[in-house]
């Protein structure tokens, strides 16, 4: 299911660029933010296992909101991190929807 969502999102994003609705910078930002977010999740998982300083959930959510949600989704599955916390997942999926609405707004109103 997650893979399908990511594939559809990527296809729609690149189709919007091809049609001129979005600038090429938008998918590049999504890829960059996804990489940063994936790394942040990995570091947080490692810190969790070591009992070290953790990345705040608010930071993880902000990274997802600002385009890093694909990387967050992949990291959650890869590291098995934050997948069982219902409150965290509710906020995460809210950031996904808000990010998609923002992209729709960029595509159609700017």
N, C-alpha and C positions, 0 to 999 in steps of 0.2 A: 504494500500500500504506500509506504513512504517513498519507495523508488518511483512509483507511478506519479506521485505528487511532484517530486523533484523533476522528473522528465517533462511532465506537462508544463510546469512552471518555467523551466528552461526553454522549452519550445515556444511558449507564448511570449516570453521575454525577448527572445531573438527574433521572433516574427514581428514584434512591435518595432524593433530596431530596423528590420528589413523594410518595413512599411513607412519608416520615417516618423513614427509616433514617439519613439524614444531615441535619445542620443546613445551612441555606442558606449559612452562612459557609464551608463546605468548598469549594464550587465558586468562591466569591469569592476564597478564598485561592489556589486553583489558577490562576485567571485572573491575579491580582496577581503571584504567583510566576513564572508563565510570562512575563509582561511584563518583570519584572526580569531573568529569565534570558535572554530574547531580547536585551535591551539589553546585558547582560554579554557575550554572544557577539559582538554587533556591535562593541562596544568592543575586545574582545580581537582580533577579526579586523583592525580598523583599526590597533591597536598592532602586530600581527604584520607588517603591510605597511610600517609606518613604522620598525620596529626599536625600538619603544618598550617601556616596562614592560608586561608581560603579566599577565592574570588567570590564577591558578594553575588547573591542571586539577582539583585537589581542590575549589576553590571552585565551579567549574562543575558538578562532580558533586554537591556538597552542595545547590546551588540546584535541580538536577534532582530530587534525592531528596526535598526538602521541598516538592514540588508543582510545580516549574517545568519538568518534563520535556516537557510539550507545547510550551512556548516554546523549549526547547532543540532539540527535533526540527525545529521550523519554522526556527529560526535556522541549524541545521546545513545545511539544504537551501538556504535563502535566501542565506546568505553563503558556501556551500561551505567550511565551516569545521569541522575535526575529523572529516570524513567518511572520510578514508583511514587514520586512525590506528587500527589494529586493537585495540590495548590500550585506547585511550580508548573506542572503541565497545563493547567488552566490558563495561567498567565502567559506561558509560552505560546499556546495556540492563539491567544488573543493578539500577541505581537505578530504572529504570522498573518492573521487577517488584516490587522492594521497596516502592515507593510504592503500587502497586496493592494489594499485600498489606496495607499499613498502612490503606488506605482500606476494604478489606474488613473488617479488624478493627474499625475505627471504626463501620462500618455495622452489624455484627452483634453486637459485644460491648459497645457503649456506648449 
